[in-house]
Amino acid sequence: MKTFTAVRFQFQFILSLSCILFNVVYGQTSTNIQQLYTDVFTTHQKAVIPNSNFSKPLEVTLKLFLLTITRFDEVDETLDTGVAILTTWNNDGISWNPSSYGNAESIVVPKTDIWTPNLVLLNSVETYEPLGGTNDNLGTVFYNGSSSIFLGDLLSSKCVANVYKFPFDTQTCVLSFVVWGSTIKDVTLTTDPYPVDVTYLIPNSDWTLQSYQGRTYLWGSFDILELSLTIKRAPLYYTIVVGCPTILFGLLNPLVFLLPVESGERVGLSMTVLLSFAIFLTMVQMAVPASSNPMSLLLVFMIVTIALSGIIVAVTIYISSLYYRDPQVNMNTIFKYFGSRRHKNKRLIVVVPELEKIEKENVKYSAEMNITWKDVCDGLDTYMMVISYCIIIFINCLLFIIVTV
């Protein structure tokens, strides 16, 4: 029992001693902070770049925290993002001795009380306003002059869209920042070792962030910080709503050649498919990006499919006209070829005297029979259906290979 009491007393003593030490280090009061603010910022010239040696530019370090990917508009070619930018620099005009102010090593002040870099999004599609706008952002200043401030804003930047592989496309957009009005002789921009932080990124249902990187480059007499973001589209919605119906319309078209001409529904069915596809194109025209440089492969596929549907309508009408053609009209070699295909496997055994049987057997039926226009139409139907499906399957496979590679 005595041992437990002694240990308990020692623990309480150590805890009390720790509290005393921490109070000594961080025991500043509001009076200390107010006095620090009065002493440091009364004579501070916030309009002057805080650089003690103007033979070298002031170095400003940026780190971007990506919060949201709000929207990407392919038509207007704009990317809307929500970001917070941590800006860090050294303010040579501010310093103090922490022991004189209750060991206060830092102070939080409004951005209007200190010099801050006038950061502007260079490729903005709106006005060139400083990041953060008129928000009352707060900056942190340390006793050695090291300063930092978080600038949060919703950015709308220009981003050239590439919808060639839509809806399996990826877009690479850049955010270019410049200290407006300050040349490279005054201020230089550098990136943090980890220039983009996505810890607080809110996921977007349409786009996912694939990669990001940062770099600086010289643009005239200005230092530019460029942050590159690569985003990938979620293709499921457009695949189901646009891709699958387009493929089904294409596969439905050649089935018109299976209908008998006597039914009188061949031309009606082919026209119905063509008009249905045209109406479908009107419905989805807002979903497919209206860009021609480069044009979306899916849009090219839809145009080819509707063109093939129009050809099928024309061929169907022509075959129907052949079916009702006068039997007395002479038939050329091409028509005879299509008509003979129907009976290519049939043979006729001609009944002749016994002495001539060996010479006359295995005579082709197609050579002796009378080929009609109905035979020609049946042969054309078979060939056209096979050719149509071959074209459609080839186009579908080609599209799939290109957009997924």
Secondary structure in CASP SS format (residue, H / E / C, confidence):
PFRMAT SS
TARGET T0000
AUTHOR 0000-0000-0000
METHOD secondary structure of the structure
MODEL  1
M C 1.00
K H 1.00
T H 1.00
F H 1.00
T H 1.00
A H 1.00
V H 1.00
R H 1.00
F H 1.00
Q H 1.00
F H 1.00
Q H 1.00
F H 1.00
I H 1.00
L H 1.00
S H 1.00
L H 1.00
S H 1.00
C H 1.00
I H 1.00
L H 1.00
F H 1.00
N H 1.00
V H 1.00
V H 1.00
Y C 1.00
G C 1.00
Q C 1.00
T C 1.00
S H 1.00
T H 1.00
N H 1.00
I H 1.00
Q H 1.00
Q H 1.00
L H 1.00
Y H 1.00
T H 1.00
D H 1.00
V H 1.00
F H 1.00
T C 1.00
T C 1.00
H C 1.00
Q C 1.00
K C 1.00
A C 1.00
V C 1.00
I C 1.00
P C 1.00
N C 1.00
S C 1.00
N C 1.00
F C 1.00
S C 1.00
K C 1.00
P C 1.00
L E 1.00
E E 1.00
V E 1.00
T E 1.00
L E 1.00
K E 1.00
L E 1.00
F E 1.00
L E 1.00
L E 1.00
T E 1.00
I E 1.00
T E 1.00
R E 1.00
F E 1.00
D E 1.00
E C 1.00
V C 1.00
D C 1.00
E C 1.00
T E 1.00
L E 1.00
D E 1.00
T E 1.00
G E 1.00
V E 1.00
A E 1.00
I E 1.00
L E 1.00
T E 1.00
T E 1.00
W E 1.00
N E 1.00
N C 1.00
D C 1.00
G C 1.00
I C 1.00
S C 1.00
W C 1.00
N C 1.00
P H 1.00
S H 1.00
S H 1.00
Y H 1.00
G C 1.00
N C 1.00
A C 1.00
E C 1.00
S E 1.00
I E 1.00
V E 1.00
V E 1.00
P E 1.00
K H 1.00
T H 1.00
D H 1.00
I C 1.00
W C 1.00
T C 1.00
P C 1.00
N C 1.00
L E 1.00
V E 1.00
L E 1.00
L C 1.00
N C 1.00
S E 1.00
V C 1.00
E C 1.00
T C 1.00
Y C 1.00
E C 1.00
P C 1.00
L C 1.00
G C 1.00
G C 1.00
T C 1.00
N C 1.00
D C 1.00
N C 1.00
L E 1.00
G E 1.00
T E 1.00
V E 1.00
F E 1.00
Y C 1.00
N C 1.00
G C 1.00
S E 1.00
S E 1.00
S E 1.00
I E 1.00
F E 1.00
L E 1.00
G E 1.00
D E 1.00
L E 1.00
L E 1.00
S E 1.00
S E 1.00
K E 1.00
C C 1.00
V C 1.00
A C 1.00
N C 1.00
V C 1.00
Y C 1.00
K C 1.00
F C 1.00
P C 1.00
F C 1.00
D C 1.00
T E 1.00
Q E 1.00
T E 1.00
C E 1.00
V E 1.00
L E 1.00
S E 1.00
F E 1.00
V E 1.00
V E 1.00
W C 1.00
G C 1.00
S C 1.00
T C 1.00
I C 1.00
K C 1.00
D C 1.00
V E 1.00
T E 1.00
L E 1.00
T E 1.00
T E 1.00
D E 1.00
P E 1.00
Y E 1.00
P E 1.00
V E 1.00
D E 1.00
V C 1.00
T C 1.00
Y C 1.00
L C 1.00
I E 1.00
P C 1.00
N C 1.00
S C 1.00
D C 1.00
W E 1.00
T E 1.00
L E 1.00
Q E 1.00
S E 1.00
Y E 1.00
Q E 1.00
G E 1.00
R E 1.00
T E 1.00
Y E 1.00
L E 1.00
W E 1.00
G C 1.00
S C 1.00
F E 1.00
D E 1.00
I E 1.00
L E 1.00
E E 1.00
L E 1.00
S E 1.00
L E 1.00
T E 1.00
I E 1.00
K E 1.00
R E 1.00
A C 1.00
P C 1.00
L H 1.00
Y H 1.00
Y H 1.00
T H 1.00
I H 1.00
V H 1.00
V H 1.00
G H 1.00
C H 1.00
P H 1.00
T H 1.00
I H 1.00
L H 1.00
F H 1.00
G H 1.00
L H 1.00
L H 1.00
N H 1.00
P H 1.00
L H 1.00
V H 1.00
F H 1.00
L H 1.00
L C 1.00
P C 1.00
V H 1.00
E H 1.00
S H 1.00
G C 1.00
E C 1.00
R H 1.00
V H 1.00
G H 1.00
L H 1.00
S H 1.00
M H 1.00
T H 1.00
V H 1.00
L H 1.00
L H 1.00
S H 1.00
F H 1.00
A H 1.00
I H 1.00
F H 1.00
L H 1.00
T H 1.00
M H 1.00
V H 1.00
Q C 1.00
M C 1.00
A C 1.00
V C 1.00
P C 1.00
A C 1.00
S C 1.00
S E 1.00
N C 1.00
P C 1.00
M E 1.00
S C 1.00
L H 1.00
L H 1.00
L H 1.00
V H 1.00
F H 1.00
M H 1.00
I H 1.00
V H 1.00
T H 1.00
I H 1.00
A H 1.00
L H 1.00
S H 1.00
G H 1.00
I H 1.00
I H 1.00
V H 1.00
A H 1.00
V H 1.00
T H 1.00
I H 1.00
Y H 1.00
I H 1.00
S H 1.00
S H 1.00
L H 1.00
Y H 1.00
Y C 1.00
R C 1.00
D C 1.00
P C 1.00
Q C 1.00
V C 1.00
N C 1.00
M C 1.00
N C 1.00
T H 1.00
I H 1.00
F H 1.00
K H 1.00
Y H 1.00
F H 1.00
G H 1.00
S H 1.00
R H 1.00
R H 1.00
H H 1.00
K C 1.00
N C 1.00
K C 1.00
R E 1.00
L E 1.00
I C 1.00
V C 1.00
V C 1.00
V C 1.00
P C 1.00
E H 1.00
L H 1.00
E H 1.00
K H 1.00
I H 1.00
E H 1.00
K H 1.00
E C 1.00
N C 1.00
V E 1.00
K E 1.00
Y H 1.00
S H 1.00
A H 1.00
E H 1.00
M C 1.00
N C 1.00
I C 1.00
T C 1.00
W H 1.00
K H 1.00
D H 1.00
V H 1.00
C H 1.00
D H 1.00
G H 1.00
L H 1.00
D H 1.00
T H 1.00
Y H 1.00
M H 1.00
M H 1.00
V H 1.00
I H 1.00
S H 1.00
Y H 1.00
C H 1.00
I H 1.00
I H 1.00
I H 1.00
F H 1.00
I H 1.00
N H 1.00
C H 1.00
L H 1.00
L H 1.00
F H 1.00
I H 1.00
I H 1.00
V H 1.00
T H 1.00
V C 1.00
END
